[in-house]
Structures are given as structure tokens and as C-alpha cells.
């Protein structure tokens, strides 16, 4: 293969058989359990990179079922999103994500810079309770529960929240181990169709783990919980700050 052919065809690894296709990436019947909790403000300051600023000492712990996504298939995800502000604009900084499918791990890390690791999250209904769990192999790292569809929510505030900016710290090393890319990335969820939103009583328990260290942002108080179903497109990102250029 000549040099120009490589330039035209290369977009992901492995070069001749990429782990994921080109986007856009559409998600149908995406289902969320999001439990917002109050945490230690010092612990938050230690992990949120400038120029992002904290809004409140809050964390959103998310369990997400994705049964139908173009290119990535059927998988489940869990992680922590921190409410932040950038240049006066509210958004969410994606701090950690754990999922059970190689294609979205590879695509998420390489394209956007999602902080994804392989683990075993679940989200399901057990009788009258919506239950989310995160396991790293045999170790239980998180359990979230919410009363199933106790009260319907007004769509307006939910849609406003889903329209906010999202931020990622994308880090890719050079072949000598030094940083080749270290950037703050902004992205949005596009073409969102909200199919339902509910709330109810909720609880969240996090457990210390050496590799899936979600408990490093400890639960002080559960503030709210929401159960969502939506169709959406995961928009590609743009670089808003380059840490290597200053």
C-alpha cells in the first residue's frame, strides 16, 4: 500500500481492521439511572482540571444501558460526572467510566478521550426497584438503587440538562512515553428525543477499589435521582484547551 493510500484510509486501530466504524454514532432507547450526591470538595478540587471550575461539591453517578448503538452494539456503562463551569457556561466533566464492550472503549478513548476502563456494570429492574451495579471482576465497586418510576418528571429541566456541554481530558502518549496529546475536549449530545423521565427515593453505596476507585469521591449525601430513556446522537468533540501549548 502506498503512502497516499495509507493517508486516505487510516482512521483507527488496528489499521486494516478497526475496532469501530466511522461515525456518527446514534443511540436508541438509551436508559440512564443518574444519582447525584454531595461529596468532599477537596477531593473534587484534586481531580477537576483547570480551566474548568467547580459548581458545587456534587457528583453524578451514572448507570447507562445502551441496547442499540450504531457501531458499538449493545453494552452497559457506569461512571462519574462532575458538574463544572467553563467560561461561565455550565457543563459536566467526565471523571471516570467503566463499561463491558471493547469497541466503545477503543472508540471512546481514541476519538473523544473518554476515561474508559473495562469492567462489569449492570442496570436492570428488580421487582419495584431500578438497580445499577459496578463490578471490577469479582469485586463490587458501586450499587445504586431507586424506586421504580415513583413520579414522572417535567421534560423541560431534563432536556436542558442533557443539552449542556460535556468535557473530557484527552491524554495520548507519544511512542517514548511522553504526552503526545493532552487536551481539554468539549462535546454535546445531539438530536435528543426524550422518551421518559422519572424520579424516586434513591441510595448509593461506593466501595474502595485499587483500580476502579469510584469511592475516592465519597458519598456524603444523596441529593436526587433520575431515571431517563432517550434516543440521541453522540456528537464529536472539539479541542478547547491544549495543555502542551499552555
Secondary structure, 3 states (H helix, E strand, C coil): CCHHHHHHHCCCCCCCCCCCCCCCEEEEEEEEEEEEEECCHHHHHCCCCCCCEECCCEEEEEEEEEEEECCCEEEEEEEEEEEEEECCEEEEEEEEEEECCHHHHHHHHHHHCCCEEECEEEEEEECCEEEEEEEECCEEEEEEEEECCCEECCHHHHHHHHCCEEEEEEEEECCCCCEEEEEEEEECEEEEEEEEEEECCEEEEECCCCCCCHHHCCCCEEEEEEEEEEEEEECCCEEEEECCCC
